[in-house]
Amino acid sequence: MDIKQLAYFLAIAEEGNITKAAERLHIAQPPLSQQLKLLEEELGVVLMERSTRKIQITDAGRLLQNRAKQIIELMEKTTKEFKDLKEGLQGTLSIGTISSAGAALLPAEIQIFHEKYPGVDFRIRENTTFEIVELLKGGVVEIGIIRTPFNQDTFSSVNLSDEPMVAGALDSFWNGDTGYLDLTALEGKPLLMHNRYANNIEEACRKAGFEPRVICRADNTRSMLKWASIGMGIVIIPRDMISLEQDVKLHFREIKEESLITRTVIIWMKNGHLSTPARHFLELFHT
């Protein structure tokens, strides 16, 4: 298995058709089919089910598709790193970021960096904190912007901002109340929680003396904001996530509970190599 075979396989997987993949790669169809067959024989698995009309990727094929993308991206990144060493501050800086930081923080920092180092371009991925951690470990991205907690033995970090939890709902849920919200005000109310924070929120409620009425735990913040906007319940999220969905008409109140404060941090591998662009980008956050 080599890089060329992986590139061929990715083209077939993305096109869903060997003929189209061959056209995209500017090679004849028979050699491309032969490379796919050789790859399957080497791995000992069926990567794609062929039919006269279309190709159906198998579970093994999907696994290889994911790995192949990472391997090719890592090869491209490594090549650019060596070019950077030879030619100076150029190349691509790969960053993984949670959605809220990608929308609110990165545009300003990237503009500052780009004005100073126009030879560096960016590859930005928006993922969950868990996914970004895995991308960092795999070398696919150099820098991650995530929420705490994280493994401090594995990653170096710089704190960016602290965000309290807020509760968002239609005004009818608050009965005209404004200002800070005590956790006990949520007793008996239908609650929508993000899976990442649900355990901490539920534990804080129990310490406040009540069992929370959680009607939904989910991974998609935008969906929960929309559900709250139609009166389904009260959504509890970090404050900076409010900006992820602009169309919802919700009233937010900050929860007065120190244990629920989340922190956004920028992290990188402690013992990993950082390219020159990555090191200079991190300097923006040390000043």
C-alpha positions in Angstrom: 0.0 0.0 0.0 1.5 3.4 -1.0 0.3 7.0 -1.2 -0.6 6.7 -4.9 -2.9 3.7 -4.2 -4.5 5.6 -1.3 -5.1 8.7 -3.6 -6.6 6.4 -6.2 -8.9 4.8 -3.6 -10.0 8.2 -2.3 -10.9 9.4 -5.8 -13.0 6.3 -6.4 -14.7 6.6 -3.0 -15.5 10.3 -3.5 -16.7 9.9 -7.1 -18.6 6.7 -6.4 -17.7 5.6 -9.9 -14.4 4.2 -11.4 -14.9 5.9 -14.8 -15.4 9.3 -13.2 -12.5 8.7 -10.9 -10.3 7.8 -13.8 -11.3 11.0 -15.6 -10.5 13.0 -12.5 -7.1 11.4 -12.2 -6.4 11.5 -15.9 -5.6 7.8 -16.2 -7.2 4.9 -18.0 -10.0 2.9 -16.2 -8.4 -0.6 -16.3 -5.2 0.4 -14.4 -7.3 2.1 -11.8 -9.5 -0.9 -11.3 -6.4 -3.0 -11.1 -4.9 -0.8 -8.3 -8.1 -1.1 -6.3 -8.0 -4.9 -6.7 -4.3 -5.0 -5.6 -5.1 -2.9 -2.6 -8.0 -5.2 -1.5 -5.8 -8.2 -2.0 -3.0 -6.7 0.1 -5.4 -5.7 3.0 -7.4 -8.9 2.7 -10.8 -7.1 2.7 -13.4 -6.0 0.2 -13.3 -2.2 0.1 -16.0 -1.6 -2.4 -18.9 -3.7 -3.8 -19.1 -3.3 -7.6 -22.2 -3.4 -9.7 -22.9 -2.4 -13.3 -24.4 0.9 -12.1 -22.5 2.1 -9.1 -19.9 1.3 -6.4 -21.0 0.8 -2.8 -18.3 1.4 -0.2 -18.0 -1.2 2.6 -17.4 -0.7 6.3 -13.8 -1.6 5.7 -13.7 0.9 2.8 -15.1 3.7 5.0 -12.4 3.0 7.6 -9.7 3.2 5.0 -11.3 6.3 3.5 -11.0 8.1 6.8 -7.4 6.9 7.4 -6.4 7.7 3.8 -7.5 11.3 4.2 -5.5 11.7 7.4 -2.4 10.0 5.9 -2.5 12.2 2.7 -3.1 15.3 4.7 -0.2 14.4 7.0 2.1 13.8 4.0 1.2 17.2 2.5 1.7 18.9 5.8 5.2 17.2 6.3 6.2 18.3 2.8 5.2 21.9 3.5 7.1 21.8 6.8 10.3 20.9 5.1 9.7 23.6 2.5 9.1 26.0 5.4 12.5 25.1 6.8 14.2 25.7 3.5 12.4 28.9 2.3 11.3 30.6 5.5 7.8 31.3 7.0 5.5 29.8 4.4 3.2 26.8 4.2 -0.1 25.7 5.7 -1.1 26.0 9.3 -3.8 23.4 10.3 -6.1 24.3 13.2 -9.0 22.4 14.8 -11.5 24.5 16.6 -14.8 24.2 18.3 -17.6 26.0 16.5 -18.0 28.9 18.9 -14.3 29.8 18.8 -14.2 29.4 15.0 -16.9 32.0 14.7 -15.9 34.4 17.4 -12.2 34.1 18.0 -10.3 32.8 15.0 -11.3 35.4 12.3 -9.6 38.3 14.3 -6.5 36.3 15.1 -6.1 34.9 11.6 -6.4 38.4 10.1 -3.6 39.7 12.4 -1.4 36.7 11.6 -2.1 36.9 7.8 -1.2 40.6 7.7 2.2 39.8 9.4 2.8 36.5 7.5 1.1 36.5 4.2 3.0 33.5 3.0 1.1 31.2 5.4 -2.3 29.8 4.5 -4.8 28.1 6.8 -6.7 24.8 7.0 -9.4 25.1 9.5 -11.5 22.2 10.8 -14.6 22.7 13.0 -15.0 19.7 15.3 -16.0 18.7 18.8 -13.4 18.8 21.5 -13.0 15.0 21.5 -12.5 15.0 17.7 -9.9 17.8 17.9 -7.9 15.9 20.5 -7.8 12.9 18.2 -6.7 15.0 15.2 -3.9 16.5 17.3 -2.7 13.1 18.4 -2.8 11.9 14.8 -0.8 14.9 13.5 -3.6 16.1 11.2 -3.8 19.5 13.0 -1.1 21.2 14.9 -3.2 23.5 17.1 -6.6 22.9 18.7 -9.0 25.3 20.3 -11.2 23.4 22.7 -13.1 23.5 26.0 -11.8 22.1 29.3 -11.3 19.5 30.6 -8.4 17.9 28.7 -5.4 15.7 29.4 -2.8 18.2 30.7 -0.1 15.4 30.7 -0.4 15.2 26.9 -1.0 18.8 25.8 0.5 22.2 26.5 -2.1 25.0 26.7 -2.9 28.7 26.9 -6.1 29.9 28.5 -8.3 32.0 26.3 -11.5 32.8 28.1 -13.8 31.7 30.9 -17.5 31.2 30.0 -20.3 30.8 32.5 -23.3 28.6 31.8 -26.4 30.3 30.7 -30.0 29.2 30.6 -32.0 30.2 27.5 -35.7 30.0 27.0 -38.8 31.8 25.9 -39.8 34.7 28.1 -42.8 32.7 29.4 -40.4 30.4 31.3 -38.9 33.3 33.3 -42.2 35.1 34.3 -40.5 38.5 33.8 -37.4 37.7 35.9 -34.0 39.0 34.7 -30.5 39.0 35.9 -28.5 36.1 37.4 -30.2 32.7 37.8 -29.9 30.5 40.8 -29.8 26.8 40.0 -32.8 26.1 42.2 -34.9 28.2 39.8 -34.6 25.3 37.3 -36.2 22.7 39.6 -39.1 21.0 37.8 -38.4 22.8 34.5 -37.8 20.9 31.3 -34.1 21.1 30.5 -32.1 20.6 27.3 -28.4 19.8 27.9 -25.3 19.2 25.7 -23.9 15.7 26.4 -20.5 17.2 27.1 -21.8 19.2 30.1 -24.8 17.3 31.2 -23.1 15.2 33.9 -21.6 18.4 35.5 -24.9 20.2 35.4 -26.9 17.3 36.8 -24.4 16.9 39.6 -24.6 20.7 40.4 -28.4 20.5 40.5 -28.2 17.5 43.0 -25.8 19.5 45.2 -28.4 22.3 45.1 -31.0 19.9 46.5 -33.0 18.7 43.5 -33.1 16.1 40.7 -33.1 17.9 37.3 -35.8 17.2 34.8 -33.8 16.5 31.7 -36.0 16.0 28.7 -33.1 15.9 26.1 -29.4 15.3 26.0 -27.8 16.0 22.6 -24.6 16.8 20.8 -25.9 19.5 18.5 -26.1 22.9 20.1 -27.9 24.6 17.2 -30.7 22.0 17.4 -31.2 22.5 21.1 -31.3 26.3 20.6 -34.1 25.8 18.0 -36.0 23.4 20.2 -35.9 25.9 23.1 -37.1 28.6 20.7 -40.3 26.7 20.0 -41.0 26.2 23.8 -39.7 22.7 24.2 -37.7 23.7 27.3 -34.7 25.5 28.8 -31.4 25.0 27.0 -28.3 25.2 29.2 -25.0 26.1 27.3 -21.8 28.0 27.8 -22.4 31.7 27.2 -20.3 32.0 24.0 -22.4 29.3 22.3 -25.3 31.8 22.1 -24.0 33.2 18.8 -24.1 29.8 17.0 -27.8 30.3 16.1 -28.8 33.8 15.2 -32.5 33.3 14.4 -33.7 32.0 17.7 -35.7 34.4 20.0 -34.6 33.4 23.4 -34.0 35.2 26.7 -30.8 34.1 28.4 -29.9 34.3 32.0 -26.5 33.6 33.5 -26.4 30.7 36.0 -24.9 31.7 39.3 -22.8 28.6 39.8 -19.0 28.7 39.8 -18.6 24.9 39.3 -20.3 25.2 35.8 -17.8 27.8 34.4 -16.1 26.4 31.3 -12.8 27.5 29.9 -11.8 27.8 26.2 -8.1 26.9 25.7 -5.7 26.6 22.8 -3.7 23.4 23.0 -0.9 21.5 21.2 1.1 18.3 21.7 3.6 18.6 24.5 6.3 16.5 22.8 5.3 17.0 19.2 7.0 19.1 16.5 5.5 22.5 15.8 6.1 24.1 12.5 7.4 27.7 12.3 4.0 29.0 11.4 2.4 27.3 14.4 5.0 28.6 16.8 4.5 32.2 15.5 0.7 31.8 15.7 0.9 30.7 19.3 2.9 33.8 20.1 -0.3 35.8 19.5 -1.8 34.2 22.6 1.2 34.6 24.9 1.3 38.4 24.6 
